[in-house]
Amino acid sequence: MRHSLPQSPQFYVTAPQPCPYLAGKVERKLFTALQGGKAVELNDVLSQQGFRRSQNVLYRPSCSDCSACLSARIRVADFKPTKSQKRTLKRNAQVGREAITPWASEEQFELFRRYLDHRHAEGGMADMDIYEFAAMVEETPVRSRLVEYRETVDGDEELIGTCLTDVLIDGLSMVYSFFDPALAHRSLGSYIILDHIELARSAGLKYVYLGYWVKGSPKMDYKTKFSPLEVFRRGRWLPVEEVDQDPVAGHPLDNDPI
């Protein structure tokens, strides 16, 4: 007997677990499987409603007493680099970029491990092995690319940064990026975002999606440096400057409906 997939996506909610961004808070996620012939369309539509992709799943926060996590995107046409960002571009002018098919390599994994061990040793991805890394990169039913950043050192090309990127109908979604922690003084994380803004601009795309922004979280402060930044709240995208209410104390009804 043949079984067909449901025509409409089925949504589920995860069990509560400690919030990685706000101390003392508990998080839950609303998620749906990304599969079938409509996967690309579903990824486009739900990304515009604040969802993020992780392998074959789309998810967004669905916390009962908090609405702090807001999906964020940069409005490409109106972006102008700050003086600091111009210096970052100049410091990395020699870096080469190549967008390739999302296939994992040992070279990427070694860089990924160095990045995690230095920047996120206590995070939820700290124990990922090469097989889990390969799944993160390769299990994608949508139009994804690995954007690699390399530079020549003593005659050899070295991988110094990578970003797993989804190509959406209206923008680029930076799913996950990592870089050489030994080059922190060159602000490679910011450089990769700046380069994605230029990639989106050259492709005629309107936005660069950065994931979630949490007001008051030091981990997320850097995202507000890329202006104009929009966040998805109460069913619409609005400038981050308009988020004047303390989101940590947000009312449950602030959580956006599907």
N, C-alpha and C positions, 0 to 999 in steps of 0.2 A: 504494500500500500504506500502510495506517495503522499508525503505531507508537505504542504506549502507554507512558507513563512507568512506571518500576519501582515496584512496590507498596511496597517498603522503601527508605529513603534510602540513597544511595551515598556513602560517605565517602572523602575524599582527604586527602593531606598535602602541605603546601607545601614548597618548597625552603628550606634554611636561609638565614637572613639575620640581620644584627646585631640584637640585642635593644634595643628603644628605652628600656628601663627599667633594665637592669643592665649596667654597663660590662664588656666582655670576654666577654659571654654571647652565644649564638646562639639564635634562636627558630625554631620551626616551628609551624604551625597545622594542626589537624584541621578539615576543613570539609565541608559538604554543601549542595547547592542547596535553596533554599526555594521550592517551586513546586507547582502542582497543587492539587487540592481539599482536601488535607490540610495545607496550609501553616500555617494558624492553629493546628491541633492540634500539629503538629511544633514550631512555635515555642514553644508552651506547655511541651511535654514537655522539650525540650532546654534551654530556659532554666532549668528546674528542675534540670538536670544541669550547669550551669556554662557553657552556650554563650551567645554574644552574636550579635546580628543586625547585618549590614552589607549594606544593600540586599537582594538576593535570595539571600544566603548566611548560613548559621549557622556559627560557628567557635568554637574554643577552643584554648588553647595545648596543644601536644603535643611538648614539648621532651625530648630524649633524656637529658639529664643535669641537669635542673632542674625543680622543681615550684613555683616562687615565685609565679606568677600564680594567684590564687585569686578566683573569682567572689564578689562581695559583695552583700549586700542588707540593708536596714534592716527590722527587725520593727516595723511601724507601731503596733500596739496598745500596745506597751510604750515607745514613744519619748516622752521628755520633753525639751524644749529646755533647753540650758544657759543660764546668765546671758548669755553672749556671744551665743548664738543668739537669745535674746529681744531683745537690743539690735539684732541684724541685722533681725529682723522689724519692730521699731519704726522703724528707719531707712528701711525700704522700705514703710511702711504705705500710702503714697499710690500705689504701683504697681498698675496694673490688669493683669488676666490674661484671656486668651481662648484657648481651645483650638479650632483650626481644622483644616480638611482640609489634608493635607501637600502643598501646592503652593508651589514656590519663588518668591520675588520678588526684584527688584533691591534693595529695601530690606533684606531679610534678608541677601543676599549682601554688600552693603556693610558691614554690621555684622560678618558672619562674617570678611571680609577684615581689618577693623581688629583683630578679636580675634586672628586667627592671626598677623598681622604683629607684634603686641605681645607675645603670650604663647607662641607656638609657631613662631617664624620659621624654625627649623631642623628642624621636625617633618616627618613623612611626608605631611601634608596641605598643606604650605606653598605648593605650586604649583597647588592646585586652582583651576580657572576656574569661571565661572558655570554651564557645562554639566555639569561634574562635581558641582558643588554641587546642581544641580537633580536629578541622578540620585540622589545620596545621600538627598535629601529625598523624592522622588516614587516611586522604585522600591521599593515595599513591597507584598508580597502579603498582609500581615496588617493588623490593626486599629491604625493609627498616627494620631497627631495631632501637629500643630505647636502647641506652647504658647508663645504670644507674651506678652511683658511690656512694657507701655508706661506712660509717664507724661507728663503735660502740662507743657510747657516753653514759656513765653511764648505761651500760648494754642494751641499746636500739640501734637498727640500724637506722641511720639517712641518708636521701638522701641529698647529698651535691653537686651533679652535674649530668647533663644529656646531652646526645647528640643524636639528630635525625640523623641517618646515613643511606645513601644508599649504597648498595653493588653493585658495577659496575663490568663489565667484567675484568677491569684492575686495580681496586682500590676501596678505600672507599671514599665516598663523604660526608663530614661533612656539613649537610644541616643547622643545627642550634644547638648551644650548649649554656648552661647556667649553673650557679653554685652559691653557697652561697656567696654573697658579703661580709659577715662577715669573710670569710676565704681568703680574697684577699692576705694576707701576704704569703699564701702558693702557690700562682701562679697556681690556679686550672685550669684556662683557658689553660695555657701552658701544664699542666699535662695531660689534656684530649687529646690534640693534640699528645703529646708524647706517650700516651697509644694507640691512633689510629694508630700511626706508627708501634708499636709493634703488634697490631692486624692485620694490613695489612701484615706485614712481616711473621707472623705465618700462615697466610692464603695463602701465596704465591702470594700476589698482589703487583703490582709494584708502585702504587702511593697512596697518600692521598691528595684528592682535598680539598682545603681550601676556595673556593669562590673567590671573587675578591680582587685584590691588586691594590692600587692607589698610585703611587709615589707622595710623598709630603703630603700624608694624615696621620696625627698622629694616626688615628684610625687603620691604616693598617700596621704601621711600624713593629709590632710584628711578622708578617708573614715572614719577611726576616731573622729572627733569626733561622728559620728552614731550614738549608742548607743541600743538594742542592735544591733550589727552582726554579721551571720552571714557565714561564708565556706564555700564548698563544697570539701570535702577528703575524699579517700578514700571517695567515694560518699555523703557525707551533709553536711548543713549543721550547723555548730557555731559557738558564739560565737568571735569573733576572738581573745578572750583565751586560748583554748585552743591557739592556734597557738604553741606554745612552742619547737618545733624551728626552727633557722635554715633557712628554706626555700631559701635560695640554695644550700645544700649538700644539698638534698633528694635522696633516692634516686629513681632512675627509676621504681621501682615505686609511688611516691607518686602518680604520674599516674593520674587516675581513669579506670576503664574506661567504655565507653559503656553 
